Amino acid sequence: MSSDAPLSPLGDGERALWASLPIPAILVGADDTIVDINAAAEGFLNASAKGVFGAPVWDMVAVDAPLEDAFARARSTQTALFVNDVDVGSGQRAPQQSQLQIAPLTGAEGVMILMISPRELAGRMTQNQSVKSAAKSAIGMAEMLAHEIKNPLAGITGAAQLLGMNLPPQDLELTDLIVAESRRIVKLLEQVEQFGNLTVPERGEVNLHDVLDRARRSALLGFGAQMKIVEDYDPSLPLAWGDKDQLLQVVLNLIKNASEAAGDGGGTIRLHSYYEHSFRLRRADGQGIALPLQIEVIDDGPGLPESIAADVFDPFVSGRENGTGLGLALVSKIISEHDGWISVTSVPGHTVFRISLPRADASDRQNKADKPREEES
């Protein structure tokens, strides 16, 4: 790496736009060294802009494809280059399947801009809106099912129980089956109703470690009794802005999924919290929101089936034989209503669900900034 950091070719007026880009972007000089990176790239590379100035770009960005020659041709011909579905990583993080967009920087001879769109971001930037739309559609279905099915089921269950009172023991198995299956259907309908419930979160200051601890203790007393749950917290984590009960429900659902995936043999779940200053999300209204508070629920189970990994947050997608496919959809909906972000990476033996949330004090500043505009309207 060179001892003197090269100057960025971006002017003062371009710096705000550069910093606001929601995807990792890197400026590469004529000698294939890094000239500048934006805030999203700092998070992706887990390195500061100052720390990577002058470093060979292909030492910092590992691409699972022979890209150097194509990159050089794009520079010499002054044309754009698009590369789809390649694994991109760095020395500090595991590779992610990504799309690359490469183009010459106008007004700076030999300088190229390299943008990295991880598949998760590229494929799910509209997730929040699509989940909300799915929830609205589920409301009508939930109301219809509740009215047309739950009431008759109650009558069927009661009738089966009355019949069972007068049957010999060898025939009770049939009425018990009717009761059990009726209750299972009612439980499914209640999950559908819960998913369709669009109650706005009652947000306030939340200590995320209190939420994690409550979820851990509850799980160990019930569905997670066979699991070892490890706490790995950042003690300096600031307060989050959210609904404590809804966030507890999210963490409980994630721990329950991990426990069920582990089976009777059990396993280990690690609850990890940390602060990532560079993580930002572009909202539907065009404003950026910082999501620095990170929670990870990590398990050593078999991992998600490859066939559903990309759609695991969609309603009615499940990897379990009798799963409803609503648990993770509900989790995603709650995090969406918190203006947050949830993602998952999974390989056999290592599955990570990561939740990103705003700080409480940042939300206060945003509310104050929005208030004058609301009064003017």
N, C-alpha and C positions, 0 to 999 in steps of 0.2 A: 504494500500500500504506500502511496506517495506521502511524503511528510507534510507537504503543503496542500491543504484542501482546495480544489479548484472552485472557482466562483460559479454560481448557478447562472445560466443564461436568461433566467426569468427576471422580468422587470418587477418593480414594486407593485404595479397595478395588477400583475398576474399572480402574485403570491396568494391572495385570498382564494382565487379560483382553484389554484393548485392544492392548497391545504384542504379545500372543501370536497375534493373528489372522494367519493365513497369507496373506491376500489384502489388497491395498491398500484402506484404509478412510479416509474423510475426513469430518470433522464440519463442516457448513456452517451458519453463523449465519443469523439472520432477514434480514440484509441481503445474503445470498449471498456472504459472505466466509468464508474458511477459518478455523475456530476451532481445529482440531486435526487431525493426521494420525498414523497409526501407523507402525511401522518399515517395514512392507511398502510403504506409500505413499511413504515417503522414498526407497526404492529405485526405485519406479516413476516418480516425478517427478524423480528425481535432484536432490533438494533436501532440506534439513533442515526439521524441524517449525518451528523458530524462524524460518527464512527465509521461510516461506510464510504465517505467521500474519497475518491481516488482508488477504491478497490476494484479489481476486475469484476465485471458484472457476472460472469459465469462462475466465479468463485463464490459469489453471494447468492445467486439464484440457480438452483439445480433443476434442470429441465430434462425429463426423460424422453428426449428426442434430439437428433442431430440438427441443431438450430443455428450454429454459428455461420455456416455458409449462406443459408437463406437470409439471415440477418444482415450479412455483408452485402448481399445483392440488393436488398431493400434499401440500404443506405446509398449504394452507388447509383441505383435507378430512381431514387427519391419516390418510392412507391410504398404503399401500405402492405402489411403482411398480417394475416390472421391464421392462428393455429388453434385448432379445437381439440379438446379431450386429451390433454397431456398432463402428466403428473409433475407438479411444480412444488419445490420445497426449498429449504435452506438448511444450513448447519444447525439451526436452532429449533426446527420444527419438522414434523413428518410431512411427506409430500401430500398434496391435495390435487385431485383432478381439476383442471382449470382450463380456461380459454385465454389465449394471449392475443393482444392487439398491439401491433408495432407500426409506427409511422414516423416520418421525419418531422422534426420540430421546425416550423416555419421561422425563418430569420436567424437561425443558428446553424451554420454550416457543419455538417457531419454529426450533429446531435440527433439522437433518436429517442422517442418516448416509448417505453415498454409498459403496458398496462396488463395486470394479472387479475382475471375474474375467476375466483374459485367457484367450482360448480355449485356449491351450496348457495353462494351469493347470487350467481347468475341465474340459477333456477328458482330461487325463492325470495327475490326482492319484493315480489308482489304477494308473498304469503299472508301478510297481515290482512289485506283486503279480501283475499280469497277465503280465508278462514271465517271472517265476519260474514261473508255472503253465504257460506255453507251453513253457518249457525242460523241465519235468518230463514233459510230454507227448511232447516230442521224444526223450527218452531211450529210451522203448520203441520208437519208430519207428527210431531210429538203430541200436539193437541188432539189430532184425529185418533191416534193410537190410544191415547189415554182414555178418551171417551168411549171408543168403540170396542176396545179389547179389555181394558183393566176391569171394568165393571162386570162383564160376563165371566171373566176369569175368577173373580171373587166368588161368584155363585157356583162355578164349577168346583173350586177348591172346597167350599163349604159342603156341597153335596157329596163330594168324595169322602170327606171326613165323616159325615153322617153314615154313609154306606159302610165305611170301615168299622163302625161301632158294632154292626150286626153280622160281620163276616167272620168265618173261621180263620184261624191264624195263617193257614196256607194260602188264603186268597187276599190277605192284607197287602201283599207285595204290589198288587195291581193298583189299589187305591193310593198307596204310598207313592207310587210312580206318578199318578195323576197330580197329587198335591205337590210333589217335588218339581215336576216340569212346569206346572202353573206358576209356582213361585219364581222359577228361573226366568220365565217370560216377563213377569212383573218387574223383576230386577232389571232386565234389559230395557223395558219401557221407561223405568225411572232414570236410567243412564241417558237415554235419548232425550228425556225431558230436561235433564240437567245440562246436557250439551246445548239444547235450544234456549236455555235461560240466558238472556242478554243483560242481566243485572250489571250495572256499572260498578266497577270496584270502588269501595270506600277507602280512598287512599290517604295515607298519612306516613309519618316516619316509622320505619320498620328496621329493627335490628335483625339482620338476616341470620346471624348465629343463633338467636333465640328460636327462629323458625326451624332451622336445621336441627337444633337440639330437641325441640318438641317432636319433630318428625322421627328422629332417631329413636327416642324413648318409646314412642307409640309403636313403631315398627317392631322393636325388640320384644314388646309385650304381646305381639300378635303375629301378623303374617311374615315378619322377618325374624322370628325367634331362632331360626337355624342359621342366620347370617352373622358374620362379624362386620360391624359397621365402625369404620375408622374416621375420626375427626382430623381434618387437616385445614385449619382455618388461618386466615390472615388477621391477627388480632387488631390491626389498625384499620380494618375495613369500615368506611363511613356508613351512616344510615341510608337505607334505600327509601324510595318513594313508591309505596304500594299498599295493597290490601293484605294485611297479615294473614287473615284466614284463608284467602284465596291462594296466596303463595304457599301456605302450609299444605293445602290440598295438592298443589303442583308437586311439591317435594315428596309427599306421601305416595302419589301415583307413580313417580319415577322409582322410588325405593321398592314399591310393591312389584313393579314390572321386573326389576332386577332380581328380586327374591323369587318370583315365580319362574323366571328363566333359569335360575340356579338349581331349582328342584329340591328334593329332599336332602341331597348331599350338602347343600349350603354353599357358601362362598364368601367373598369379601366385597363390601361396598365401601368406597372412600368418598366422603363428603368434603369437597375441596372448595375453598373460597379464596379469591385474590382480586387485585385491582389492576385493571388494564386501561391506562389513560387514553390510548389512541383509538379505542373502539367507538365508532360513531355509526348511526343509522340514518338514512335519508327517509323522512316521513312522506306520506302521501301528499301533504300540502307543500312539499318542496323544502321544508326546514330540516336542518340536521339536528339530531339529538345525541348527546353523549351517553353511552351505556358502559360506564367503566366498572361496574360492580359485577363480578363473575362468580357464579355458583356452578360447580361440576358435580354430577353424580356418576361415579365411575365404578364399574363392576367387572369381575373377571369371569363372567358367564360365557355361554357359547356364541354370543353376538347376534345381531339381527340377520334374518334370512336375506340373502342378496336380492331376492326377487321383490322385496318390499322396502329395502333400505332407503330408496329415494322418495318413497311416498308414505313414510311411517306416520307423519302428522296429519294425513288426510283421514276424513271420517270413514269408518267401516273397513279400514286396512289393519289386519292383525296377523301376527306370526304364530299365534297359538290356535290350537284346534278348535277350542270353544270360546275364543276371544271375540268380543264385540267390535273391536276396532274403534272404540270411542274414548278410551282413556287418554291416549296421547293427543287425540284431536282436541279434547277438553283442555289438556295442558297447554297446547299451542294457542288455543283461543284465549285462555286467561293471560298468558304472557303477551299476546297481541294487544289485549285491552289495557295492559300496563305500559304500552309503547316500548316493549322490550323485544328481545330476540332469543329464540331457542334453536339449537342445532344439535346434531348428533354425528359422531364418527364411531364406526364399529368394525372390528375384526374379531375373529374368535379369540376369546380370552381377554378382550379389552374393549369395552363399550363406554363411551363418554357422552352424556347428555349435558350440554352447557347452556346456562341461562345468563343473559346479559340484561342488566337493569339500570335505570337512572339513579343518581344520587338525590337524596331529599333536598339538599340545599340548592342543587341545580334546578330542580323543579320549581322551587320557590322563586328563583330568579326569572325563570321562564314565565311563571304566572304574572309576576310584576311587569314583565316586558309586554305581555299580551293584554293587560288590563286597559291601557289607554286606547288601544285599537278597538277593543270591545265597546268602550264608552262612546267613541266617535261614531261607531256604527249604530 
